[in-house]
Amino acid sequence: MLVNMPWASVSYPSLACGILKAAAERGGDHRVTVVDANLDFFDWMHGEFGASLREYDFFSLDSYFQGCGDWVFTSALYDDRAWRVEEFWAAHRADVDEAQLRLCVQLHELVPDWISTYAKNLAESANALVGLTTTFQQNAASLALARELKRIDPALRTVLGGANCEGPQGAAWHRNFEFVDFVIRGEGEAAFPALLDALASGDGFPEIPGLCWRHKSEAGANAPSAAPLPPGSIVSPDFGDYFDRHSSCSASTEVEPKLVVEGSRGCWWGEKHHCTFCGLNGAFMEFRSKSPKRFYDELLELVAQHQVLDIYLVDNILDMSYLNTVLPALVESGCDLRIQCEVKSNLRFDQMRLLVDAGIVQVQPGIENLSTRVLRIMDKGVTGCQNVRFLRDASSLGLTVMWNYLYGFPGESESDYIAVLDQMTALHHLPPMDGADRIALERFSPYFDRLDLGFSERSPDPQYARNYDLPSAELADIAYLFTSEPAGIGADAEKHLLDAADAWRAAHPASALECVRMDAEIVITDDRPGFGQHELVLAGTDVAVFDLLDRPRGLSTLQKQFGPGIQDTLNSWLALGLVFTDDGHYVHVVSEANNQRQLRVG
């Protein structure tokens, strides 16, 4: 039995559980049931409090950096309904809404009853092994359930796996919680079926890479595999159990289920230039992707099987070869898909239009700053002007963009932000950032692994000490998030940035800046609150300049083509908010009007 605990999203199935079920059953020797405990818990919350998806998503999506979801289940993990309530309240009274804090405390008091009842019901049908997948805020809930299951039936075997079990974390969970018999570290397609085979045959466990094991009086932690799983061995998931359960869940009245699919693992950019703040891909950064035909066939097979068109592609970054293979095939298929995926922000307009034609409606392009100098510190491989150009083209194409403005990088300065912030009013018509945040220090990131990059002093985020009764050395091993002395910009510049981000989000719904081409002229209509409602007509040389600024251009290039007087034009357009400049480059920020989108060629 594989269990997907809260606070996994109720909107889509667990990819990990779906893959492991398929991997374990393909030989025919094992039978695996996936239990979506997150859906069952949502039903319980809905019945007890009338809770909606908004309340659940606070834990699932919004409070990871506060650790609220994990703390809720500590009362069941430690069998104490008053477990550090005052400490939790004091820690979050300033950064969590009071109503949400009260919900945390209310759930904290009641979840021991839910865990007790739920574990009793599971134990009746669990058979030989219960596996729990843990990512983000699933740790305490998974541990609490494993503890109660072992109390009910000491002979039952429990295994933990998932992103929260990478490297030292997995060994620490196993070392500190004896009711967890096994922990799988790394990719589980090979290790999980091998564990099932070993349990069935009675053989030992030392040969299974990445497995932390406990058997009678012995225990061990096997070295993880030195090589990543080849793409041909990445298994297509089995989501049957989730869709059977979702249809009867009260969440189905609020959200349609989505498919979660995987075309690749690793990151082709990170393989060459690991972004300094990124802690993803703890096991393997090496980029591996399924063949275009296989990925296309698997995708449409899942769509047909489950009759679901909304798709969450979990790849860290889209395989660029899919632009010439999978995406044209999806266009030809005629399927009305709605796909969310991650891309790099240096895509051309024609490539972005192909995304839209293939059914990609929402992207996360890795836009984390608009200053080229700060982006270089991150090792992002893009410029501020390229990020603005992506936002502009996404606006023209009606493509939803998810992005966050990150700051607090060692070596950045206020001057890296002032010039950008002074131009933000001109960008209010473009997709605004979801938030602006100081970077977190994440395990597996270059900032964590290399002290010379600026964060030499660090300690586990305080949430771990609140949530787990462990010595400091063990907390340092289980933690993924760490704290350090703040780097980069100070409080004044930070406030300026946060205020500017709030103003962008507030002004965006009422802002528009569009152009339409009429014969040899370009007509620009401006309806941004910061610039007033007016119309501007470009003709002659101005049209050529505008067209050239479709992509970022350096001043020397512009002067070489249009002469030194181009600076006057650029200054005029900067004052009108028609262009963005950074690091000596310029790009125009005018979106295309609706009736122009179908006419443009790549």
N, C-alpha and C positions, 0 to 999 in steps of 0.2 A: 504494500500500500504506500503510495506517494501522496503526501499531504502538502497543500499550498495554504499556508496560514495567513491570517491578517499580518501585515497590512498590504498585502499584494492587491493591485488594482482589481476591481470587480468587472472592469470593462473588457478584459481580454484574458485568455487562458495563460497558464504558466508554460512558457516555452521549455523551460528545464524539465518539468514533469512530463510534458508531451514527448520530448525527445527521449528521455530515459525509459518511458513506457514502451515506445516503439523499439528502442535498442534492446531492451530486456526480452521482449516478446518475439523478436524476429527469428530466434532459433527454435521457438516452439516449446522450450523447456520450462518457461516461467510465465505466470499470469500476474499482471500488474493492474491495480485499480488506482485511479487518480481521484483524490478527494479534495474538492475545492472548499476548504474550511473558511476561506475568506468570504465566499458567498453565504455559507451557513451563518457566519458571524454577522454579516450585514443583515440577514433576516432577523437574527436575535436583536441587534441594535434597533432595527426598525420596529420590532414588536415591543421592546421594552421602553423606548424613548420616542418612537415615531421618527427616528433618525433618517435623514435623507442622504443622497450621494454627497452633498456638500459637506456634511459632518464627517463622513467616512474619508473623503478625499483630503480633509485637513491632516489626517494621519498618513494616508497613503501617498500624498503628493507634496504637502506644504510644510511639514514639521520635521523633516529628516535631520536638519542641522540642530534642532533643539532636542531630538531624541524622545519626543512625546509618545510616539507609538510604542516604542520599546518600554518606556516607563509604565505605561498602562498595565502591561502584563507582568511586571515585577512582583505584584502582590500575589499572583498565582505561583510564580517561580520560587518565591521565598516564603510562601504560605503566611503572608502577613498583609492584611488589608490596610494597615497604616504605614506601609513601607515608605519611609522618607517623603511623606506627603508635604510636610512643612518645608523641607529642603527644596523639593520640586517647585512648590508654589513661589518661594522666595527667588529661585533662580530665573523664573520665567514671567514674573508679574510685569516686567517692563517690555518684553518682546512677544508676548502671546496675549491675545484678546481674553478678557476675563471670562466671557461665556465659554470659550474653548477650554480655558483652564478648568472651569467647573465641570465640563464634560469629561476631561481627563480624569479628574478625581472621582467622579461618579462611576466611570467605567472601571477605574482601578479598584474600587471597592467591590464591584460585582463580578469581574471576570474570573475570580477563583471558582465561583459557582458554575460559570459557563465551561471552564476548562474541565472541571470535575465531571460534569454531565457528558460533555463531548467525548472525553477520553474513555469513559465507561462504554459509551455506544461504539466507539471505534474499536476498542479492545475485543468486543464480541465478534468482529469480523476481520481483524487485522492479520490473522494467519501468522507467518513467520517473521516478517520484517516490516517496520514502518520507517519510511524515509521522509525527511523534512527538508524542503528547499528554503534557503534563507538569503535574501537580498534586501538591501536597505533596512527597513524597520520590521523585519520578521524574526529577529534573533530571540528576543525574550519570549515571544509567543511560542516559537518552535521549541525552545528549551522547556518552557512551562508544560507544554503538552507531552514532551518526551519524559519529563520527570513523573508526571501523573500516570502515564502509560506503564512505566516501569514499576511504579508503586502498585498498580492494579495487577500486573502480570510480570514478575521479575524475569521470566523466561523469554519474554518478547524482546527482539533485537531492535535497536534504534540506530539510524544513520542520518547524519547531517551533511548537507552539501550546498553549493551555490557560491555566489560571488563573495559573501561574507566569510567564506572558509578558505580563501586564498592564502598561500604561504604560511607565515607564522600564526595568522589568525586561526586557521583550522586546527593546528596542533594545540593552540591555547584553549579553544573551546573543548577539545577532547580531553585535555589534561585536567581541566578545572571542573568539569561536570561529568561525574562518573556514570550517570544514567544515560549518557550518550556512548553507545558501544563503538560506533564507527564514525569517522569523518572522511569524506572524499574531498581531496584538494585538487583543483584543476578540472579539466574536461572529463565528464563522467561517462561518455558513451562506451568506453572500454572498461573503466573501473567498476561501474555499477553492475553490469552483467557478470563480471568476474567475481564480484563479491557474492552475488546470488549463487553462482556456481560453487564457490567455496563453502557457503553455508549449506547448500544441498548435499555436497559430497563429504563434508567434514574435513576437508583439507585445510591447511594453514593459510594465513593471509600475507606473509612477508613478500610475496612475489607481485602483489598488486600495486603499481606505481601510485604514489600520492595518498595511499590509504593510511589513516590513523586507526589503529585497531586495539581492541581490548578483548582478551579471551582467557577466562578463568583468572589465574594470578599473573598472566603476562599482559604486556601492553607495548605498543610500538608505533612509530611514525615513519612510514616508508617514504623515501625520497620521491618527489613528484617526477613525472615523466620529463625527460630532457628535450623531447621533441613535440611540437604541436600536432594535433590531429590533422591528417591530410584532408583536403576538402571533399574528396570522394567518400570519406568515412563519416562526414557530418550527416546525421540521421534526420529524415523528415519527421516532424512531430505527429503524434496522435492526440487530437483534441476532443475526441468523442465524448469523454466523461464531462468535460466542461460545458459543452453545448447542451448536453442532456440536462444538466443541472441548472444552467443559466435561465432556461425558459420558464422555470418555476420559481426563480428567485425574485424577491420584491424589487431588486435593482433593475430588473428587466423593464419595469414601467418608467424608469428614468433614463436609461441609456441602452442603446443598441450595442450588442457585442461586436468586438472587432477581432480580426485574425491577427496573430503576431507571427511574423515569418522571418527567416534568416537566409540571406544570400551569401554572407561572408563572415569571417571572424578576423580580429586584429584590425590594424589601421595602416593603410599603405603610406599615409603621410607620416604617422608616428614611427613607422619602421625606419624612416630616414631622418626625421626631425621630431623627437618626442616633445610635444608642447610642455613647457616647464611646469605647469600647474596640474596637468592631467594625471589622475591615478587609475584610469581605466586600463584594462588588459593586463592585470597583475600577473597572470600566468604567462601569456605569450602575446607579444606585440606583432609577430609575423603575420602578414596579411595573407589570407587564404579565402578563395571564393569558389562557390559551386560553378560548374560549367553553365553557360547561358541557357542551354537547352534544358538542363536538369532543373535549374531554378525556375524557369518559365513554366515548365510542366508541373512542378510541385505547387507553385503558386496557384495556377488555374485549377489544379485538382482540389486544393483546399477550398477555393472559392466555390467550386461546383458542389463539393461534398457538404459544406455547411451553409451554402446560400448566403454568404456574407461578402459584402463588397468593400467594407472599411478595413484597411490593412495598415498595421504598424510594422514597418520594416526596421528591425532592431540593429542593423549593421552600424558600426561606428562611423563608417563613411561608405558611400555608394561606390561600387566597383565601376571605374570609368569605362571599362570595356562594355558594360551593360548599356551605355548610351548608343552603341552601334549594333547591339544584339537584342537584349531583352526588351528595352523600351520601344523600339520600332515594332517588335512582335506584338507587344501589348496594344499599340495603336492599331495594328492590323486586326487584332482579335475582336475589336468592337466592344469589349467589356467596359462597363461604366464603373471602373474602380475608383476608390478614393484612398490614396496611399499617403502615408506620412513617412519621411525618410530623412537621413542626414547626408549632407553634401559638403563640398568645399566652396567657399564664396567667390572663387575666381572663375566660375562657369561663365561662358559667353551667353548672350541673349538667345541664340538659336538652340543652345543646349538646354537652357531653362525652358524654352517653349516646348521642347521635346518632352521634358518632364511633365509639363501640364497636359500635353496631348496624350501622354501615356496614362494619365489618371493620378499623377502626384499633385496633391492639393495643399500639402503642408510640408515645409522643410525646416530643418535645423542646420544652418550653414556654417556654424562655428564662428559667427560674428561675435567677438567678445570685447572689442574696443574699436574706436575710430581713429586712433593715433598710430601712425606707422611706426614711430619709435617704440611705443609700448608693445605693439604687435611683434616687433623684432625681439624684444625682451622675452616675449612668450614663445618665440620660434614658430609663429603661426604660418609664415610663408605667404602672407597676403599683406596688402597695404590698406590704409584707411580709406583711400579713394576707391579701391576695389570693393570694400565692404559697402560703401555708400552706393556705388554703382549696382551692386547686387540688390540692395533694398529698392532702388529705383526701378530696376527691371522686374523685380517681383511684383511691385505695385502696378506696373504696366500690364502684367500678365494675370493679375488677380490671384497670385500665389501667396498663401499665408506663410509668414516667417516667424519662427520662434528664436529669440536670441536674448542674451543677457549682457549687460555692460559690466565687465569685471575690472577691478582696480586693486591696488595694494601690492604691486610688483616691486621687488627690490630693484633699485636703479631708476625707477620712474620719477618724474618731477612734476610740480604744478604746471610748468610751462607746457608739458605734454597734453594737458587737459584744457588749459585756458583757451587756446586757439580753436579747439573743437567745440567747446561749450558756447563760445561766442557765435558759432554758426548753427547751433541746433535749432533755432527758430525757423531756419530755412528748410529744415528736414521734417517738420511736423506733419506733412502730408504723407510721409513714408512710414512703413510699418514700425511702430515703436518697440522698444525693448520690453521684455516681460518684467525685467527688474534690473537693478544696479546693485552689485554686491562686492564686498571685499573678498578676495579669494580665500578659500579654505586650504589648509595644508593637508593633502591627501596621501595616504600610504601608496607606494609604488610610483609616485610622481618624481620627476627629476628634482623638484624642490625638497622632497623628502629624502631621496637617496643621496643627494649631493649637498653637503653642508656648505660648500663654498659658494653656492648660488644665493645665499642670503638668509636662510632660516636655520641658523646653527643651534639655537635653543628651542626645544619643543617638548610638549607634554601632551598626553591624551586629552581629548576634549572632555570638559567636566561632566558631560552626560554619562560617560562610561562609569565614573566613580559613583554617580547617583544611582545608576541602574544595576550595577553588579558589585557584589560584596567580595572583592578580590584584592590581593596585594597590588601595589603600584606597578611592579614589574610585570605582572600578568595583565593588568589593564593596558600596559604599553604594547603587549602582543595582540590583544583582541581588537584594539582600536583601529579604525580606518581614518578617522578625522583627528587632527592634532591642532593644538593652539601654539602660537609663537608670538613674539613681539611684532606688532603691526609694522609693515614695511610700506614704502611708497608714499603717496600723498597723505597730508595731515588732515585734521578735522575740518578746517575751513574749506579746502578744495573738495573734500568729500561731501560736505553739505551742499556746495555749489553744484556738484555733479548730481546728487540725489534730487535736488530741487529741479534741475534741468530735465532729469528723467521723468519726474512727476508732471512737469509742464508739457512735455512731449506727449505723454499718454493722455493727458486731459484735453489737449488741443487737437489731437489727431482726428477724432470723428467729424470735426467741423472744418478740416483743412483739405484743400485740393490745389494742385499745381499740375496742369496738363497742357499738352501741345497737340496741335493738329496741323498737318501739312496741306497747304492749299496752293496748287501750282508751284511757283518758285518761292513762295513765302511760307513761314512757319508762324502760326498764331498760337500764342501762349496765354492761357487764362489762369489767373491767380486768385485764389480764394482762401488764403491763409490769414488767420487773425493777426499775425505779426506783420503782415505786409499790405493788408487791405485788398479789397476786391477791384481788380483792374485787368486790362487786356494789353498785351504787347505783341507787336508784329515785327518779325525778323525778316530782313531781305538782304540781297546781295551778299557781300562778304560775311556778314553776320551769320548767314545760314551755313556757310562752309565752316566757320569757327564752331558753331553749335554742333554740327555733324561730327566734327573731329573730336569734340569733347564727349561724344558718346562713350568713349573709353578714357581712362585717366591719361593725361598728357603732361609732360614736363614743360616748364616755361621756355626752355631753350628750343624745344621742338616747335612750340607755337610761334616763337619769335622768328625762327628760321623760315617758317612758311608764310607768316603774315606781317613780319616786320616788328620793330620795337613798339609801335603804336598799339599792339595787341594788349599791352598792359593796361591801357586806359579802358579798353573793352572789358577786360577781366575785372578790373576794379568796379566798373559800373554794374556788371552782372553780379558781383559779390554783394554789392549794396542792395540789389534787387532780390537777393537770395536765389539766384538761378544756378549758381555753381557752388561747389564745395572745394576747398583747397586744403592740402596737407602735404608736408614734406616736399614742397616745391612742385607739386602736381595739382592739376585741376580736372574736375569732371562735372558735367551738368547734372542737375537733380530733377529735371522735369520729366514726369511720367507721360506716357503716351495715352491719349484719349481712347475711349472704348472703340470708336470706329476706325482707329488706326491699327489696332492690334492685329487684326486679321490681314492687313495689307503688307505688314513688314516681312521682309525676307531676311534670312540669317546673314 
